[in-house]
Amino acid sequence: MPFGFHTLGPIAAGAFTMVVRARHLESGCEYAVKSFMMRAKGGRAPPHVDSVKTELQCLERLQGGAHENVANIVEKHEGPYEIHAILQYCSGGTLHRYLQTRGHGNGMDETAAAPLICQVGEALTAIHKMGVVHRDVKPGNVCFADGARESVKLVDFGFATFFRVGAEGGTTCRKLKTLCGSPAYMAPELVRGGQYMGPPVDVWALGCVAYELLHNRPAFRAESMQMLNLRILKGSHEKFAETSSKSKSLIRKLLVTDASDRPSANAATRLIREAYDLDDPDAPPSPRMREPHGY
């Protein structure tokens, strides 16, 4: 690979994209390099070019925030036929792959799952603040930062777009209409069709991820797409297993079928912190107690 990187091996591939693990020759650091085919050998642009441009624009806007729970773009290089996005590399693998190693139905303990759920909420809060919606939140698109499995990053912004216009997200929200994402994690308004607001779609998917981490099975599943869509429209998720009342309450608040009644990502993250008594790193420090005189 040019641009000072050495390819170490493949990570994923699509019809017009390829993701590889690469080492920067000068620093020795490893990155994920996502390559987009922008024009064929004959010079014609493939049909996905507009969506690629949107993905790159979203990544470049998020780069300014550099949130620790987002796999941010580091730099971009353009070749004669491709664009290469150099992204932060997550060496711990996806949540989906980790759950597979645990065996179906063997969910994570709440004390281990809660910080991860919170970190996904933090990532969504950050990207929504900058006017970006992900639209494909699922365990396969959340990666452990490293082998310690204590920190996760949101990856793959292939379906991401802007829901607010203007610099840094602006203030004017616009409704979206593209049907996209993975069926089991789609919000009711997506299944219903028509226009929808972007952020609530991500919050619904966060609820699905929370359920799946604790149960190691999807919140919504059925024998056919028709039945799956019907269950999603009704909010009829799988039964809770041996899960605490606080987890049940949290998931129910995220999986509200009316998008207008769903909490924002920021509010959802606060609910997660309160439910599991997690510290807020952005909270101001508690005032120091004055030491009694004579001590």
Order of alpha helices (4+ residues) and beta strands (2+ residues): beta-beta-beta-alpha-beta-beta-alpha-alpha-beta-beta-beta-beta-beta-beta-alpha-alpha-alpha-alpha-alpha
